[in-house]
Amino acid sequence: MDEVTISAVRHIKGHVLALTFSDGHIQPVDFAPFIFSSGHPVIEAYQDMGRFLGYKLIDGNLNWDDYNMIFPVTDLYKGKL
């Protein structure tokens, strides 16, 4: 896969975001299984919807709170965390 970046993010419901990639691919990603089973307090903080929805799209990558939570774009493209 060529260097694909995230170009847009839309909240669908709960902890599900629809990610649009620079090649036009749209992938819904459910972050809930990861957030609710991580066992790590930094990640579990994103169970709070307000905090979860505080994501930022920076340089084509989705991240939360200055990289407290970030995922490889290739994984998000496949919808796998």
N, C-alpha and C positions, 0 to 999 in steps of 0.2 A: 504494500500500500504506500503510495506517495505520501508526502507530508500533508496530512489532512488536519485541519484545525476545526474547532467549534466556532460557528459564526453566529448562532442565536440559541437562546434557551427560553423555553416556555413551561410554566408550571401547569401540570395537568390536574393532579389531585394528590393529596397526602404528600408522600415523599417521592412522587413520580414527576420527572422532568422530561420534556421532549427536547432533545438536542438536535439542532440542525448543523450539519457539517459543511465545510467549504466546498465539498463536491456535490452538495445537494441532498445527500443522504439524511434522513430524519430517523432518529432512534429514540424511542421512549426508554427511560432507565428508571427502575424502581430502586431507590437507595435504602428503603426501609429494612430489608433483610440484613444488610451490612451494618447500618446504624444501630439497629435494635439487638444485634447479636455480638457486637464487637467486644464488649466487656471492658473497653477502654473509656475512662471518664471523658477524655477530650472528644472522642467520637460520639459517645452517648449524649453529649450536650446538644447534638443536632437532632435529637428526638423532639426537641422544642421546635415547632413549625416556624416561629419567628426567626429563630437562629438559622434553621435550615434554609429558609428563603432569603437569607442574607448573603448568598453566594455572589461571586463576581466572575465575570468573564474577562480574563486578562491574557493578552497575547494568544488568543485562540484556545485557552485552557480554562476549565472551570475549577474554581477553588473557593475555599471558605476561610475566612479570618486569617489572611496572610499565610496561607498554605498549611493550616492545621489539618485540613482534609482536602486531598487532591487525588486524582486518579489518572492513570495513563490514558491518553486520548484514544489509543488503539483499543483499549478495553471498553471504553464508553461507546465507541463506534459499533462494537459487537453486542453491546447491552449487557456486558458481564463485568462484575466488580471483583 
